[in-house]
């Protein structure tokens, strides 16, 4: 039986994959493509996570696509609203016919002689084998393990008589009405869960954190954007709001990084203004690191602070000694009682969704390669990875990556080539960590993450304006990127390259 071939294979039908498909339709209209989605629905993160209050921590004028205005009232949107927006996009651009649900991509083999990826996986719960070939492989499958969130090894967990849950796998119909709840963590998930559970029936919610996080409150609705809609067409209002928010994000990021001490003082002062007099802000809201060493937590409409003020929630800053029958014993000797403990302790990062990949027979491990322009791996042909910003909205970078992928595809056609590969040419390139970020999920996965260089074109930008110049308008040919025709690769050369 002949193996199916498509010009472009997209892995993942979340924000990145849906966006990539639309850009491909618009900019490479003659290309055939398919989207492989291992789950039963599109949406990625926004369909996977089902915990109370699940929402974006970026405004939807920048988390939305460049080609489709966000028209709902709330700028800080919940998952159902985001899923609605993605559903409209799938419908509007006729993508349903291209999405293969329950298709789990597991392996990929590149052949330079054929200039093709042969992709293997399974279909459905019974694991029927699946094979498809393509010229260009677009990995839009996110950056974490969908099967398992991160939970530390808690001593004494077997003694706990209550229920432990992880936000990534929220139990359906979990009844927390009137219950005492502890949420372990201080990131975006914890800051969302605490007020949401307090608002929907929990008896009391305690956020237990080891280390405080910088937080900033903003209205869930953007008055500027809503005002513009009254005087401008939807697309124009969206474009102006999008750029206004992008520039504001860039300005604030540079300001916080340039003057970290003053910025920290100001951020903590704003939190203090939203809490009752006498609240120990120094203990609970003063991180030991600089602003933007980790991502700032967004608090829409001050909901987290309001829950603390009216006593429906509380905060404890301490280290866990062990779990007990009744709850959690802290290093300080205090015991927090709980019926339910939520381990909002983060993600397990995973590059390329754990894909087992080979380039001309040689295993490819992301942690052993350098990223070219933040999109392609050194010495790996025709594979582009989507990874958003850590200091701004994911989709800003995803949109630009899609545009860049389309430019590479069209350039191959225009030059009669079939292979695009950023080569190190045997040079020793000075490298550094993938991103300048100290969050636990990054540091835990350091060895698995690709590296970045210290200079162009291996340097990873965290700046939308710079990436527009680089990915949308920059020259495709540079000191590293080469465009080639199919060719045979001898095994000895492969072994030498692998060493």
DOZADO-577581 format. One record per residue: residue in three letters; x, y, z of N, C-alpha, C in turn. Coordinates in steps of 0.2 Angstrom, whole numbers, plus 5000, padded with zeros to 4 digits. Example, Ala and Ser with C-alpha at 12.3 -4.5 7.8 and 13.67 -1.06 7.14 Angstrom:
residues 2
ala506649725039506249785039506649845039/ser506449895035506849955036506450005039/
This chain:
residues 499
unk500449945000500050005000500450065000/unk500350114996500750174995500650215002/unk501150245004501150295010500950365008/unk500450395011500150455010500750505010/unk500750555006501250615006500850675006/unk501050725010500850795010501450835010/unk501450895007501950945007502250965014/unk501750975018501851005025501450965030/unk501750945035501450905040501450955047/unk500950975050500851015056500750965061/unk501150965067500950925073500750965078/unk500050955080499750995085499251045082/unk498651045085498051085083497851135089/unk498351155092498251215097498351285093/unk498451335097498551395094499051405089/unk499651365090500151375085499951335079/unk499751275080499551235074499051265070/unk498451295073497951325069498151385066/unk498651425069498851485066499351465060/unk499751415061500251395056499851375049/unk499251335050498851315045498551375041/unk498351425045498051485041498551515037/unk499151535040499651565037499851525030/unk499851455031500051415025499551425020/unk498951425021498351435016498451495013/unk498651555017498651615014499251625010/unk499851605012500451625009500751565004/unk500551505005500751445001500151414999/unk499751444995499051414993499151344989/unk499651334986499751274982499951214986/unk500151224992500451164996499851125000/unk499951054999499551015003499751005010/unk499350995015499550995022499050955026/unk499250925031498850895036499050915043/unk498550915048498750935055498650865059/unk499150845062499050785067498950805074/unk498350785077498250805084498050745087/unk498450725093498350665096497750665101/unk497450715102496850715106496250725102/unk495650725105495050715102494750785100/unk495150835102494850905100495450945099/unk495351005095495851055094495851095101/unk496351145101496351195106496951185111/unk497351125111497951115115497851135122/unk498251175125498151195132497451215134/unk497151245130496451275132495951225132/unk496051165129495551115129495751065135/unk496451055136496751005141496551025148/unk496651095150496651115156495851125158/unk495651105163494951115165494851135172/unk495351165175495251185182494851245183/unk494551255189494151315190494451385188/unk494151425184494451485182494951495177/unk495151435174495651435169495551485164/unk496151525163496051585159496751605156/unk496851655152497451675149497751715154/unk498451725154498851775158499151825153/unk498951825147499051875142498451905140/unk498451965138497851995135497751965128/unk497051965126496951925120497051965114/unk497152035114497352075109498052055106/unk498452025110499151995108499151925108/unk498751885112498651815112498251795106/unk497851835103497451825097497951825091/unk497651795086498051795079498051865076/unk498651875072498651935069498151945063/unk497851885061497451885055496651885057/unk496551885064495851875066495751915072/unk495351975072495252015078494951975084/unk495151995090494751975096494252025097/unk493551995097493052045097492652035104/unk492751985108492451985115492652045119/unk492252055124492352115129492952105133/unk493052045136493552035141494252025137/unk494752065139495452055136495751995140/unk495651985146495851935150495351875150/unk495451835145494851785143494951715147/unk494351685148494351615151494451565145/unk494551505147494651455142494051445137/unk493451445140492851435135492851485130/unk493051555132493051605127493551595122/unk494151575124494751565119494551505115/unk494251455117494051395113493551415108/unk493151465110492651485105492951525099/unk493451565101493851595096494251555091/unk494551505094494851455090494451415086/unk493851395088493351365084493051405079/unk492951465080492851515074493351515069/unk493951515071494551515066494551455062/unk494451395065494451325062493851325057/unk493351355059492751355054492851405048/unk493051465050493151515045493651495040/unk494151465041494651445036494651375034/unk494051335036493951275033494451225035/unk494751225041495251185043495051115046/unk494451105047494151035050494450975045/unk494350985039494550935034495350915034/unk495750965037496450955037496650925044/unk496250925049496450895056496350825056/unk496850785058496750715060496750705067/unk496150705070496150695077496350625079/unk496550615086496750545088497350515084/unk497750565081498350535078498950565082/unk499350515084499850525089500550515085/unk500850565084501550565081502050545086/unk502450485084502950465089503650465086/unk503750455080504450445077504450485070/unk505050505068505150545062505850525059/unk505850505053506550485050506650535044/unk507150575044507350615038507850575033/unk507650585027508150555022508350615017/unk508950635017509250685013509150665005/unk509250595004509150574997508450584994/unk507950584998507250594996507050664998/unk507350695002507150765005506450755008/unk506350705012505750695015505750665022/unk505250685026505250655033504650595032/unk504850545035504350485036504150485043/unk503550505044503250515051502850455053/unk502950425058502550365061502250375067/unk501750345068501350355075500750305075/unk500250325079499650275080499050315079/unk498550285078497850315077497350285082/unk497050325086496550295091496750265097/unk496250245101496450205107496750145106/unk496550105101496850045100497550045096/unk497850105095498450105093498650085086/unk498150095081498250075074498850105071/unk499350075068499950105065499750155060/unk500150215060500050265055500750285052/unk500750295045501350325042501150375037/unk501550435037501450485032502050515031/unk502150535024502750575022502650645021/unk503150685022503150755020503850785019/unk503850845016504450875014504650925020/unk504150955023504251005029503850985035/unk504150975040503850955047503851015051/unk503251035053503151095057502851075064/unk503251085069503151055076502751105080/unk502151105081501751155084501451125090/unk501751075093501451035099501651055106/unk501851125106501951155113502551135116/unk502651145123503251145126503251105132/unk502751065134502751025140502350955138/unk502450915143502150845143501450845144/unk501050835140500350835141500050775145/unk500450725146500250665150500350675157/unk500850715159500950715166501250785168/unk500950815173501150875176501650865181/unk502050915183502550905188502250905195/unk502450855199502250855206502850835210/unk503050865215503650845219503550785222/unk504050755225503950695229503850715236/unk503250715238503050735245503050685250/unk503450695255503550645261502850645264/unk502650575266502050565270501450575266/unk501450575259500850585255500350525256/unk500650465258500150405259499750415265/unk499950455270499650465276499050515275/unk499050555270498450605269497850575268/unk497350585271496650555271496250595266/unk496450655264496050695259496250675252/unk496150725247496250705240496750755237/unk497250725233497750765230497650775223/unk497550835220497450835212497950885209/unk498050875203498550915199498050955194/unk498151025193497751065188497751035181/unk498351005179498350975172497850925171/unk497650885177497150835176496650835181/unk496250895180495750905185495150855185/unk495050825191494450775191493850805189/unk493450765185492750795183492350795189/unk491950845190491450845195491750845202/unk492350865203492650875209492250915214/unk492050895219491550935224492050965230/unk492151025229492451055235492051105239/unk491451095238490951145242491051135249/unk491151195252491251195260491951165262/unk492351145257492951105259493551155261/unk494051125265494651165266495151145260/unk495351195257495751175251496451215252/unk497051175250497651205250497951205243/unk498151255240498451265233499151275234/unk499551225232500251225233500551265227/unk500851315227501151355222501051425222/unk501351465218501351535218501351565211/unk501251525206501251545199500551565196/unk500451575190499851595187499251545188/unk499451485189498851435190498651445197/unk499051445202498851455209498451515210/unk498751575207498451635208497751635204/unk497651595199496951595196496551545201/unk496751495203496351445207496051465213/unk496551505217496351525224495651565223/unk495651625220494951665220494451625216/unk494551585211494051545207493751495212/unk494051455216493851405220493451445226/unk493751495229493451535234492751565232/unk492751585225492051615223491551565221/unk491751495221491251445218491151395224/unk491251415230490951365235491451335240/unk492151345239492551315244492451345251/unk492551305256492551335263493051385264/unk493651365263494251415263494851385259/unk495151435256495751415251496351445254/unk496851405255497551435257498051425251/unk498351475249498951465245499551455248/unk499851395248500451385251501051395246/unk501451435248502051455243502751445247/unk503151425243503851425246504251485244/unk504051515238504351575236503851625234/unk503851685236503351735233503451755225/unk502951775222502951795215502751865214/unk503151905209502851965208502251965205/unk501752005207501052005204500852075202/unk500452085197500252145195499452135193/unk499052185195498352185194498152235188/unk497752205184497452255178496752235177/unk496352275174495652265173495552205168/unk495052165168494952105164494752135157/unk494352195157494152225151494652285149/unk494852295143495252345141494852405138/unk494752455143494352515141494552545135/unk495252555133495552585127495252545121/unk495352485121495152445116494352445114/unk493952445120493252445119493052515116/unk493352565118493252635116493452645108/unk493952615106494152615099493652575095/unk493352525097492852485093492252535091/unk492152585095491552625094491752675088/unk492352685086492552735081492852705075/unk493152645076493552615071493252545069/unk493352525062493152455060493552405065/unk493252345065493552295070494252285069/unk494452275062495152255061495652315063/unk495452375061495852435063495952445071/unk495352435074495352445081495852385084/unk495752325082496152275084496952285083/unk497052305077497752325075498052375080/unk497752425081497952485085498052455092/unk497552425095497652395102498152345102/unk498252305098498752255098499452285098/unk499552335094500252375094500352415100/unk499852445103499852485109500052435115/unk499752375115499952325120500652295119/unk500852285113501452255112502052305114/unk501952375112502452425114502452435122/unk501852435125501752435132502152375136/unk502052315133502452265136503152265135/unk503452295129504152295128504452355133/unk504052405134504252465138504352445145/unk503852405147503852385154504352335156/unk504452285151504952235152505652275152/unk505852315148506452355148506552395154/unk505952425156506052465162506152425169/unk505852365169505952325175506652295175/unk506852275169507552245169508052305170/unk507952365168508452415168508552435176/unk507952445179507952465186507652415190/unk507952355192507652305195507452325202/unk507852355206507752375213507152415213/unk507152475210506552525210505952485207/unk505952445202505452415199505152365204/unk505552325208505252285213504952325219/unk505252375221504952415226504252445224/unk504152465217503552485215503052435214/unk503252375212502752315211502452295218/unk502952295223502752275229502252325232/unk502452385231502052445234501352445231/unk501252425225500552415222500152365225/unk500552305226500152255230499952275237/unk500352305240500252335247499652375247/unk499552415242498952465242498352425241/unk498352365239497752325238497552275243/unk497952275249497852235254497752275261/unk497452245266497252275272497952295275/unk497852355279498452375283498652315288/unk499252315289499552255293499652195290/unk499452185284499552125280500352115279/unk500652055280501352055279501552045272/unk501552095269501852105262502552085261/unk502952095266503652085266503752005265/unk503351975269503451895269503151865263/unk502551885261502151845256502151875249/unk502451935248502451965242503051995240/unk503651975243504252005241504751945239/unk504751935232505251885230505951895231/unk506351845231507051845232507451855226/unk507051865220507451875213507151945210/unk507451955205507252025201506652015197/unk506252065196505752065191505952035185/unk505551985182505551955175506151905175/unk506451885181506851825181506351765181/unk505751785183505251735182504651775179/unk504151745176503551775173503151815178/unk502951875177502551905182501851875182/unk501451875188500851845188500351905187/unk499851895182499351935181498751925185/unk498451975189497851965193497252015190/unk496851985186496252025183495852045188/unk495652115188495152145192495352135200/unk495952125201496152115208495852055212/unk495552005208495151955211495551915217/unk496151905216496551865221496651905227/unk496751965226496852015232496152025236/unk495652025232494952035235494851965240/unk495051915237494851845241495251845247/unk495851875247496251885253495951935258/unk495751985256495452045260494852025264/unk494451985260493751965264493851905267/unk494351875268494451815272494251745269/unk494051745263493851685259494551645258/unk495051675257495751645256496251675260/unk496851635261497351655265498051635261/unk498551655264499251635261499751615266/unk500051565265500651545269501251535265/unk501751565268502451565265502951525269/unk503051465267503451415271503651355267/unk504051315270504251255266503851195269/unk503751145265503351085267503851035270/unk503651015276504050965280503750895278/unk503050885278502750825276502050825276/unk501750785272500950775273500850735279/unk500250755282499950715288499250695286/unk498950655291498250635289497850695288/unk497950745291497450805291497650855286/unk498250855284498450905279499250905278/unk499550965279500250975278500551005284/unk501150975286501551005291502051045288/unk502151105290502651155288503251145292/unk503851175289504451175293504451215299/unk504051265299503951305305503651275311/unk503351215309502951175314502151185314/unk501951235310501251245309500951185304/unk500351165306500051115302499451145299/unk499351145292498751165288498351105287/unk497751115289497251065288496951075281/unk496751015278496451015271496050955269/unk495550965266495150905263495450895256/unk495650945253495850935246496550975245/unk497050945242497650985241497750985233/unk497851045231497951055223498751065222/unk499051025219499751035218499851075211/unk499851145212499951185206500651205206/unk501051145205501751145205502151145198/unk501751155193502051165187502051115182/unk502451125176502451075171503051035170/unk503050985166503650955164503750975157/unk504251015156504451035149504650975145/unk504450975138504650925134504650955127/unk505250955124505350975117505050935112/unk504650955107504450925101503950865103/unk503650875109503150825111503450755112/unk504150755114504450685115504650645108/unk504550685103504650645096505350615096/unk505350555094505950515093506150525085/unk506650565084506850585077507550565075/unk507650555069508250535066508350575060/unk508950595059509150625053509650585049/unk509450555043509850515040510150455044/unk509750435048509950375053510250395059/unk510450455060510750475067510250505071/unk510150485077509650505082509750585083/unk509250615084509250685085508950705092/unk509350735096509150755103509150835103/unk508550865105508550935105509050965109/unk509250935115509650965120510450975117/unk510550935111511250935109511250985103/unk510751025102510751075096510651145098/unk510851185093510751265094510151285090/unk509751335092509251355089509451415084/unk509251405078509351455073508751505072/unk508851565073508351615073507751595078/unk507851555083507351535087506851495085/unk506951465079506451425075506751355073/unk507351345071507551285068508251265072/unk508251195072508851165075509451165071/unk510051175074510651165070510751095067/unk510951095060511051035057510450985056/unk509851015057509250975056508851005051/unk508750965045508350995039507650995040/unk507351045037506551055036506151035042/unk506351055048505951055054505951115057/unk505451145058505351215062504951205068/unk505151235073504851225080504551295082/unk503951285085503551345087503651355095/unk503951405097504051425104503951495105/unk503451515110503251585111503751615115/unk503551685117503951725121503851705128/unk504351715132504251705140504051775143/unk504151835139504051895142503451935139/unk503051895134502551925131502051865129/unk501551885125501051835123501351785118/unk501251715119501451665115501351675107/unk500751695106500551695099500951755095/unk501151805098501551855094502151815091/unk502551775094503051735091502851685087/unk502251645089501951595084501751625077/unk501451675077501251705071501851725066/unk502451745069503051765066503351705063/unk503351645067503651585066503251555060/unk502651565060502251535054502451575047/unk502451645048502651685042503351665040/unk503851645044504451625042504451565039/unk504051515042504051445039503751455031/unk503351495030503051505024503551535019/unk503951585021504451615017504951565015/unk505151515020505651465018505351415013/unk504751395014504451355009504451385002/unk504251445002504151474995504851484992/unk505351504997506051514994506351444991/unk506151384994506351324991506051314985/unk505451334984505151324977505451374972/unk505551434974505851484969506551464967/unk506951434971507651414970507751344967/unk507151304967507251234965507551194969/unk507551214976507851164981507351134985/unk507551084989507051044993507251045000/unk507851065002508151055009508351125011/unk508051145017508251205021508651185027/unk509251195029509551175034510051225037/unk510051245043510551295046511151255049/unk511651265046512251225047512751265051/unk513051225056513651255060514251255056/unk514351215051514951215047515551195051/unk515451155056515951135060516251185065/unk515951245065516251295069516051285076/unk516451305081516251305088515951365090/unk515251355091514851415093514751425100/unk514951485103514851495110514051495111/unk513851455116513151445118513051465125/unk512351475126512151495133511451465134/unk511151465139510451435141509951455136/unk509451415135508951425130508551495131/unk508451505137508151575139508351595146/unk508451665147508651685153508051695158/unk507951635161507351625165507451575171/unk507251595177507451555182506851505185/unk506251505181505651465183505851395184/unk505551365189505751295190505751245184/unk505151255180505051205175505651215169/unk505951275169506451285164507151255167/unk507251265173507851245176507851165177/unk507351135178507251065179507451025172/unk507251065167507351035160507951055156/unk508451095159508951125156509351075151/unk509451015153509850975149509450945142/unk508750955143508350935137508250995132/unk508351055134508251105130508751125125/unk508651145119509151175114509451235117/unk510051245115510451305117510351365112/unk510551425114510551475110511251505109/unk511451535104512151565103512151635106/unk512751665106512851725109512751785103/unk512751765097512751815092512251785086/unk512051835081511651815076512051765071/unk511651715068510951705069510651655074/unk511151645079510951595084510651625090/unk510651685091510451725097509651725097/unk509351705102508651705103508451765106/unk507951805102507651865104507051855108/unk506951895113506351895117506051965116/unk506051985109505752055107505452045101/unk504752065101504352055095504552105089/unk504752165091504952215085505552185082/unk506052165086506652135082506552075078/unk506052035081505851965077505451985071/unk505152035071504752055064505352075059/unk505852105061506352125056506752065054/unk506852015059507151955057506751905053/unk506151885056505851835053505351855047/unk505051915048504651935042504951965036/unk505452005038505852045033506552025032/unk506851995036507551975036507751935030/unk508351935028508651895023508651815025/unk508351775020508351705022509051675022/unk509451695017510151675017510551715022/unk510951675026511451705031512051655032/unk512451675037513051635037512951555039/unk512351545041512151475043511651435038/unk511151475036510651435033510851425026/unk510751355024510951335017510251305014/unk510251315007509651285004509951234998/unk509751174999510051114995509551074991/unk509851034986509450984983509550924986/unk509150874985509150804988509850774986/unk510150744991510850714990510950654995/unk511350604993511450554997512050565002/unk511950545008512350555014512650485015/unk513350485016513650415017513650405025/unk513550345027513550325034514150345038/unk514750345035515350365039515350435041/unk515150475036515050545038514550565043/unk514050525043513550525048513850515055/unk514150455056514450435062514950495065/unk515350525060515850575062515450635065/unk514950655061514550715063514150695070/unk513950635071513650625078514150625083/unk514750615082515250615087515450685089/
